Amino acid sequence: MKTVVGISLGASDQDFKFNTPFLGQQIAVHRVGTNGSIAKAARLLKSWEPRADVIGLGVIKDHYEAGAHHYVEKNSERLRALVSKVPVTDGAKLEEMLQEWALRHAQAELGSYFNNARVLFFSGLKNYKLALALAEHTDNLMFADPLLQLGVPKLLTSTGALQLYGTGAHYVRDWTLPELVADGALRDWTRFLLRKAMHKASVIVATLTELDDFGLEELAGKTIITSTASEQRITQLRDKGVHLVIDGSPVIKSRVVGPYLLDAMIAAATGKAPEAIQQDDYLEIITGEQLAPRIIYPNGFKRVNRFAFVIHPLSQEYFKKVKPIELLSQVSPPVLMNTLEKIMAYAPPFVYSRISGIRSPTGVEAEGWLISVGGTPREIMQHSPEFTYRRLLDAAAMARRLGAQIMGLGAFTKVVGDAGVSVARRSPLPITTGNSYSASGALWAAHDALARMRLLPAPKGRERVKFKAMVIGATGAIGSVCARLMAKAAEQVYLVSPETAKLLALKESILQETPDARLFLAARADKDIAAMDMIVTATSGAGKKVLDIMQVKPGCVITDVARPLDLPAEEVAKRPDVLVIESGEIQLPGEVHMKNIGLPKGVAYACLAETIVLALEGRFENFTVGRAIEWEKVREIYQLGLKHGMKLAAISGVNGPFSDEDIARVREKALAARVDQAALALGVSKRTKTKRLQKA
């Protein structure tokens, strides 16, 4: 039987021993901790040298290789020099492979987990290859090497800077008196800066010993990438609120075997000197023995994805709510407010609100930031699209620094120029305009409003609701999507567009999806509009009159999904017996914390909700960009919204959300108008009959 001992600077209360078959050999494995004592490690090395076939040296990893620069710390060299009769290994090559594999395994298993994550390395030099692997997924890297090695109040923020630091760090370190870094005010200052960096990070790369001095405040909700996390260590991390541990060390005989000990086992079983073991040998052994990295949730499953959403002031009133310009705006005369409005259009983006507490029924959580750019709609429209693009790209850069994994565009920012295409092409983050969920939410609201108006006979069983619907602008990007949805819900659907050839093609396409749909085509709306129970306007009329609201049936539900709106407020006011819907707002799942955006607590506009749904799903991609909205994406985002607990919260018109009382009031006026129409029709019928009798 071969004997392998691992001498670690870690805690002695985690010592173990076991016998196991490994690579065709029986191996006796011992792990001995020294509680950080170099002197004890030296004594144990001399004591075990006559009894062991291979010794694993589990010192805190104290050598590094950054680019072309290689450095081994002196204590490690001294300890290795004490043993001459048996091989000694620290498992450095194997540890690099296992940790990088654990990272890539987690990225694949968890789906884009490290995309734009904010990662803090206690030592980038000791984890250089891991840093390069993480740099494939995020630019938000922080390295605390200067801070912890030299007491310099500076963190490195790129692998390039880390390489430059590595070329001379060990020379500078020799000049520094250890007691300056270890004790006194400099130690306290170093700890303060490190804690600040930990608060900002979502992922921390460190040894478990390095994390011993930190608790719930620094580690709650964090992901830890480490090595050799025993059950006892996992319990400690659980109590500190850590939500995920990624560990490359495998489990053998119910024990977590560190790379230094595993490498010693491989050397003993194969009879090869540790330095003679090649990468191919490791690959063969790892796959043959079915060793695997570990993904551990100390406090149960938890995942938090991150998003950003761009907002902007819709009027000068917005400036009265935003610090620190609120005081200035409250005392400024109208002329100065106009000047302030122009100045704010050039202001850099800023975080208006952090959003937290969003929790899907799947267990996934989302957090994010509302980032405000300064231009009102008037200012946005007075500048070239490139002016707005630059502001949005600045916002995207800010979102990336915050750690967002996807960014949504709100209000007028998503209609400027090519509707997000240029921004998506140049942005460091995936972009979505939210228009897919906006279309879905508006129709969702319309269908709900139609039911709440209670003017139609209830359907029997699984039959369709018997109502007539019209889609004006049916051949457009949004209109065609609305037409497909209406074809699945309404008994009869009237498709209106001056593009008659496109109408014919659209009808053929819809019938392939919904063969039993009853579709009628028209180039103009006025012919059939008076018979409609629901009307969807989705034109690109830009102010042109697309329908005469005075011809509409009392109690009709009109959904205006055009931007800008087809029906201005003054037109809507002419018909208090008609319900005109602008959008459907979405109730977000969880206990949502967010600054006021003009909606009830926990309620978001559908375009914002689309960004959140994509974040919860881990779909970090350009989803809805450009003016051509895809029917498949409208359907998909609706289904994903249901999966993640999104609910229709409010139905909004041109003057804001409708209350139950508002809808009841419209219903009463509609019923009264219908009675008047019936009485008028009856009166006309009696007069006609009387005239006929007189003629006879």
SULPESUL-V976111 format. One record per residue. N is the residue number from 1. SS is DSSP state (hx for helix, st for strand, lp for the rest). PHI is phi in whole degrees, 0 to 359 (* if undefined). PSI is psi in whole degrees, 0 to 359 (* if undefined). Layout:
<<N:SS:PHI:PSI> <N:SS:PHI:PSI>>
//
This chain:
<<1:lp:*:134> <2:st:276:146> <3:st:244:129> <4:st:235:133> <5:st:236:138> <6:st:249:118> <7:st:256:115> <8:st:243:147> <9:lp:282:0> <10:lp:285:188> <11:lp:290:141> <12:hx:283:341> <13:hx:286:358> <14:hx:253:17> <15:lp:294:151> <16:st:205:168> <17:st:208:147> <18:st:201:161> <19:st:250:141> <20:st:205:145> <21:st:286:136> <22:st:209:119> <23:lp:54:40> <24:lp:83:4> <25:st:238:151> <26:st:272:126> <27:st:239:131> <28:st:263:119> <29:st:248:130> <30:st:234:137> <31:st:239:127> <32:st:231:122> <33:st:262:155> <34:lp:239:6> <35:lp:55:37> <36:lp:85:5> <37:lp:271:115> <38:hx:294:320> <39:hx:297:317> <40:hx:294:322> <41:hx:299:320> <42:hx:296:318> <43:hx:295:319> <44:hx:294:323> <45:hx:300:314> <46:hx:293:324> <47:hx:291:321> <48:hx:273:345> <49:hx:306:317> <50:lp:286:342> <51:lp:255:342> <52:lp:257:150> <53:lp:275:324> <54:st:215:143> <55:st:244:131> <56:st:262:131> <57:st:253:103> <58:st:265:54> <59:lp:288:162> <60:lp:298:131> <61:lp:304:113> <62:lp:234:24> <63:st:230:160> <64:st:212:160> <65:st:220:102> <66:st:247:107> <67:lp:66:235> <68:lp:269:2> <69:st:257:126> <70:st:237:136> <71:st:215:136> <72:st:241:129> <73:lp:289:148> <74:hx:295:321> <75:hx:299:321> <76:hx:297:316> <77:hx:298:318> <78:hx:296:317> <79:hx:295:317> <80:hx:295:326> <81:hx:290:343> <82:lp:288:340> <83:lp:247:127> <84:lp:233:345> <85:lp:265:338> <86:lp:229:155> <87:st:295:146> <88:st:233:135> <89:st:223:145> <90:lp:258:0> <91:lp:67:23> <92:hx:298:313> <93:hx:298:317> <94:hx:293:321> <95:hx:297:317> <96:hx:301:316> <97:hx:295:314> <98:hx:294:319> <99:hx:291:318> <100:hx:295:321> <101:hx:297:317> <102:hx:300:318> <103:hx:298:311> <104:hx:292:325> <105:hx:297:316> <106:hx:294:321> <107:hx:298:320> <108:hx:284:317> <109:hx:292:320> <110:hx:266:349> <111:lp:76:92> <112:lp:57:34> <113:lp:296:323> <114:lp:264:8> <115:lp:301:116> <116:lp:57:26> <117:lp:291:151> <118:lp:267:111> <119:st:246:130> <120:st:248:123> <121:st:260:124> <122:lp:297:324> <123:lp:217:110> <124:lp:285:329> <125:hx:296:323> <126:hx:280:350> <127:hx:228:43> <128:hx:297:315> <129:hx:294:324> <130:hx:296:322> <131:hx:297:319> <132:hx:297:321> <133:hx:294:318> <134:hx:292:329> <135:lp:296:343> <136:lp:290:340> <137:lp:244:341> <138:lp:208:146> <139:lp:264:353> <140:lp:274:67> <141:st:253:139> <142:st:230:133> <143:st:239:124> <144:lp:267:15> <145:hx:305:308> <146:hx:298:325> <147:hx:292:312> <148:hx:277:331> <149:hx:276:320> <150:hx:241:350> <151:lp:76:15> <152:lp:281:126> <153:lp:284:64> <154:lp:209:135> <155:lp:251:139> <156:st:280:148> <157:lp:232:19> <158:lp:201:156> <159:hx:293:331> <160:hx:296:315> <161:hx:296:325> <162:hx:296:319> <163:hx:299:314> <164:hx:298:318> <165:hx:298:320> <166:hx:295:335> <167:hx:292:336> <168:hx:224:3> <169:hx:298:320> <170:hx:289:332> <171:hx:290:313> <172:hx:297:324> <173:hx:297:327> <174:hx:294:335> <175:hx:278:344> <176:lp:271:129> <177:lp:288:122> <178:hx:305:325> <179:hx:293:337> <180:hx:293:322> <181:hx:278:326> <182:hx:276:335> <183:lp:230:164> <184:hx:74:204> <185:hx:297:323> <186:hx:296:322> <187:hx:297:316> <188:hx:295:320> <189:hx:294:318> <190:hx:299:315> <191:hx:296:320> <192:hx:300:313> <193:hx:293:323> <194:hx:294:320> <195:hx:297:319> <196:hx:300:317> <197:hx:295:323> <198:hx:293:322> <199:hx:297:323> <200:hx:286:330> <201:lp:281:150> <202:lp:256:341> <203:st:231:135> <204:st:236:129> <205:st:253:114> <206:lp:197:160> <207:lp:284:157> <208:lp:293:329> <209:lp:297:321> <210:lp:294:338> <211:lp:268:357> <212:lp:301:326> <213:lp:277:2> <214:lp:244:152> <215:lp:231:210> <216:hx:302:321> <217:hx:298:322> <218:hx:269:331> <219:hx:252:349> <220:lp:301:129> <221:lp:80:4> <222:lp:270:159> <223:st:257:130> <224:st:247:126> <225:st:256:119> <226:st:209:194> <227:lp:218:142> <228:lp:63:55> <229:lp:270:103> <230:lp:285:172> <231:hx:299:321> <232:hx:297:318> <233:hx:294:319> <234:hx:299:321> <235:hx:298:318> <236:hx:297:317> <237:hx:293:326> <238:hx:299:315> <239:hx:294:339> <240:lp:267:6> <241:lp:84:8> <242:lp:297:134> <243:lp:259:343> <244:st:209:135> <245:st:238:127> <246:st:247:118> <247:st:229:125> <248:lp:279:349> <249:lp:285:132> <250:lp:278:169> <251:st:252:126> <252:st:231:127> <253:lp:54:43> <254:lp:64:16> <255:st:240:140> <256:st:280:117> <257:lp:257:116> <258:lp:292:159> <259:hx:303:322> <260:hx:297:322> <261:hx:283:321> <262:hx:296:320> <263:hx:296:322> <264:hx:295:321> <265:hx:297:318> <266:hx:297:316> <267:hx:296:319> <268:hx:293:318> <269:hx:288:324> <270:hx:270:343> <271:lp:76:8> <272:lp:268:147> <273:lp:294:144> <274:hx:307:320> <275:hx:288:345> <276:hx:270:351> <277:lp:285:126> <278:lp:263:167> <279:hx:302:321> <280:hx:298:324> <281:hx:298:314> <282:hx:300:315> <283:hx:301:315> <284:hx:295:318> <285:hx:290:315> <286:hx:298:315> <287:hx:288:321> <288:hx:293:321> <289:lp:272:359> <290:lp:55:43> <291:lp:284:145> <292:lp:214:147> <293:lp:290:168> <294:st:239:138> <295:st:244:113> <296:st:239:131> <297:lp:253:96> <298:lp:300:328> <299:lp:247:27> <300:lp:86:166> <301:lp:302:134> <302:lp:204:135> <303:st:218:133> <304:st:238:115> <305:st:260:159> <306:st:232:142> <307:st:220:166> <308:st:224:154> <309:st:218:133> <310:st:267:128> <311:st:239:171> <312:st:204:159> <313:lp:294:133> <314:lp:273:344> <315:lp:199:179> <316:hx:293:340> <317:hx:299:331> <318:hx:301:324> <319:hx:292:343> <320:hx:279:356> <321:lp:248:355> <322:lp:249:123> <323:lp:283:147> <324:lp:261:11> <325:lp:276:358> <326:hx:297:321> <327:hx:296:317> <328:hx:296:318> <329:hx:291:332> <330:hx:286:336> <331:hx:251:0> <332:lp:276:135> <333:lp:290:165> <334:hx:306:323> <335:hx:297:316> <336:hx:291:328> <337:hx:296:323> <338:hx:296:320> <339:hx:294:317> <340:hx:300:319> <341:hx:300:318> <342:hx:291:319> <343:hx:296:317> <344:hx:295:335> <345:lp:297:336> <346:lp:263:356> <347:lp:291:148> <348:lp:292:158> <349:lp:294:155> <350:st:215:159> <351:st:280:116> <352:st:279:320> <353:st:202:144> <354:st:267:143> <355:st:244:129> <356:st:218:170> <357:st:88:4> <358:st:281:123> <359:st:223:119> <360:lp:282:153> <361:lp:301:340> <362:lp:286:349> <363:lp:100:346> <364:st:284:141> <365:st:245:161> <366:st:223:142> <367:st:225:156> <368:st:195:189> <369:st:222:135> <370:st:271:117> <371:st:252:123> <372:st:261:132> <373:st:256:154> <374:lp:275:348> <375:lp:281:131> <376:lp:285:166> <377:hx:307:321> <378:hx:297:317> <379:hx:290:321> <380:hx:299:316> <381:hx:286:340> <382:hx:275:350> <383:lp:251:165> <384:lp:290:158> <385:hx:305:324> <386:hx:299:327> <387:hx:302:312> <388:hx:289:322> <389:hx:305:315> <390:hx:297:320> <391:hx:295:320> <392:hx:291:324> <393:hx:290:326> <394:hx:297:319> <395:hx:295:321> <396:hx:295:321> <397:hx:296:319> <398:hx:296:317> <399:hx:299:321> <400:hx:297:317> <401:hx:296:327> <402:hx:287:342> <403:lp:103:9> <404:lp:296:148> <405:lp:252:349> <406:st:204:152> <407:st:228:136> <408:st:254:153> <409:st:252:132> <410:lp:246:159> <411:hx:52:228> <412:hx:286:345> <413:hx:295:339> <414:hx:264:357> <415:lp:249:352> <416:lp:290:139> <417:lp:62:238> <418:lp:263:24> <419:lp:59:48> <420:lp:97:348> <421:hx:296:311> <422:hx:295:320> <423:hx:296:316> <424:hx:297:323> <425:hx:291:328> <426:hx:255:352> <427:lp:281:147> <428:lp:284:353> <429:lp:236:154> <430:st:298:149> <431:st:235:144> <432:st:219:144> <433:lp:271:343> <434:lp:82:4> <435:hx:292:332> <436:hx:296:313> <437:hx:285:333> <438:hx:296:315> <439:hx:296:315> <440:hx:297:316> <441:hx:295:323> <442:hx:295:317> <443:hx:288:325> <444:hx:301:315> <445:hx:295:320> <446:hx:297:316> <447:hx:296:319> <448:hx:294:319> <449:hx:296:320> <450:hx:300:320> <451:hx:291:321> <452:hx:287:338> <453:hx:287:335> <454:lp:52:46> <455:lp:249:0> <456:lp:244:151> <457:lp:295:140> <458:lp:291:141> <459:lp:289:152> <460:lp:259:127> <461:lp:63:231> <462:lp:256:15> <463:lp:287:161> <464:lp:289:153> <465:st:294:134> <466:st:274:90> <467:st:216:158> <468:st:256:134> <469:st:234:148> <470:st:232:137> <471:st:245:113> <472:st:265:125> <473:lp:88:35> <474:lp:294:337> <475:lp:270:357> <476:lp:283:177> <477:hx:299:308> <478:hx:284:321> <479:hx:300:320> <480:hx:293:325> <481:hx:295:315> <482:hx:299:320> <483:hx:298:318> <484:hx:295:320> <485:hx:292:317> <486:hx:298:325> <487:hx:297:335> <488:hx:273:345> <489:hx:248:320> <490:st:270:156> <491:st:288:320> <492:st:224:138> <493:st:232:127> <494:st:255:121> <495:st:257:124> <496:st:240:129> <497:lp:190:144> <498:lp:287:348> <499:lp:272:82> <500:hx:295:322> <501:hx:296:319> <502:hx:295:326> <503:hx:299:315> <504:hx:298:318> <505:hx:293:322> <506:hx:296:318> <507:hx:300:315> <508:hx:301:317> <509:hx:295:318> <510:hx:293:320> <511:hx:293:334> <512:hx:292:326> <513:hx:275:321> <514:lp:231:82> <515:lp:299:332> <516:lp:268:10> <517:lp:292:142> <518:lp:255:108> <519:st:245:140> <520:st:230:140> <521:st:247:145> <522:st:205:149> <523:lp:273:339> <524:lp:228:153> <525:lp:274:334> <526:lp:293:339> <527:lp:296:315> <528:lp:244:4> <529:hx:295:330> <530:hx:291:343> <531:hx:264:0> <532:lp:277:138> <533:lp:271:333> <534:st:218:139> <535:st:229:133> <536:st:246:123> <537:st:254:123> <538:lp:220:46> <539:lp:269:174> <540:lp:245:42> <541:lp:291:338> <542:lp:50:54> <543:lp:102:345> <544:lp:288:147> <545:lp:282:118> <546:lp:257:345> <547:lp:205:155> <548:lp:264:105> <549:hx:296:340> <550:hx:289:342> <551:hx:272:353> <552:lp:284:146> <553:lp:296:136> <554:lp:302:135> <555:lp:87:358> <556:lp:294:143> <557:st:257:118> <558:st:252:126> <559:st:250:116> <560:st:258:98> <561:lp:261:5> <562:lp:285:147> <563:lp:227:114> <564:lp:292:165> <565:lp:297:144> <566:lp:285:331> <567:lp:243:103> <568:lp:290:166> <569:hx:301:324> <570:hx:292:330> <571:hx:289:316> <572:hx:299:323> <573:lp:296:340> <574:lp:290:339> <575:lp:232:82> <576:lp:292:351> <577:lp:264:11> <578:lp:236:137> <579:st:262:113> <580:st:254:118> <581:st:255:135> <582:lp:261:324> <583:st:197:166> <584:st:246:125> <585:st:269:156> <586:st:244:132> <587:st:278:120> <588:lp:279:147> <589:lp:282:145> <590:st:100:182> <591:st:267:89> <592:st:276:133> <593:st:244:120> <594:lp:200:145> <595:lp:297:161> <596:lp:299:126> <597:lp:240:20> <598:lp:89:12> <599:lp:231:163> <600:lp:300:164> <601:lp:303:132> <602:lp:79:5> <603:st:253:138> <604:st:229:155> <605:lp:295:152> <606:hx:299:326> <607:hx:294:322> <608:hx:293:319> <609:hx:298:326> <610:hx:298:316> <611:hx:300:318> <612:hx:292:319> <613:hx:300:315> <614:hx:297:322> <615:hx:295:314> <616:hx:299:324> <617:hx:280:347> <618:lp:73:27> <619:lp:265:82> <620:lp:268:83> <621:lp:208:159> <622:lp:292:110> <623:lp:261:295> <624:lp:244:105> <625:lp:224:153> <626:lp:83:178> <627:lp:269:345> <628:lp:271:101> <629:lp:275:131> <630:lp:270:133> <631:hx:302:319> <632:hx:298:324> <633:hx:286:326> <634:hx:298:315> <635:hx:294:318> <636:hx:295:315> <637:hx:291:328> <638:hx:297:315> <639:hx:293:320> <640:hx:295:323> <641:hx:299:316> <642:hx:297:319> <643:hx:302:321> <644:lp:262:16> <645:lp:85:16> <646:lp:287:139> <647:st:228:152> <648:st:289:121> <649:st:256:322> <650:st:209:150> <651:st:251:122> <652:st:248:142> <653:st:248:196> <654:lp:293:340> <655:lp:251:17> <656:st:109:188> <657:st:296:144> <658:lp:273:135> <659:lp:272:170> <660:hx:300:324> <661:hx:293:322> <662:hx:299:314> <663:hx:293:320> <664:hx:297:323> <665:hx:294:318> <666:hx:297:320> <667:hx:298:316> <668:hx:299:316> <669:hx:294:325> <670:hx:294:317> <671:hx:297:318> <672:hx:296:319> <673:hx:295:323> <674:hx:292:323> <675:hx:297:317> <676:hx:297:318> <677:hx:297:318> <678:hx:295:318> <679:hx:295:319> <680:hx:296:317> <681:hx:296:322> <682:hx:293:320> <683:hx:296:317> <684:hx:298:321> <685:hx:296:319> <686:hx:294:318> <687:hx:297:320> <688:hx:296:318> <689:hx:294:320> <690:hx:297:317> <691:hx:298:319> <692:hx:295:321> <693:hx:294:321> <694:hx:295:319> <695:hx:295:324> <696:lp:291:*>>
//
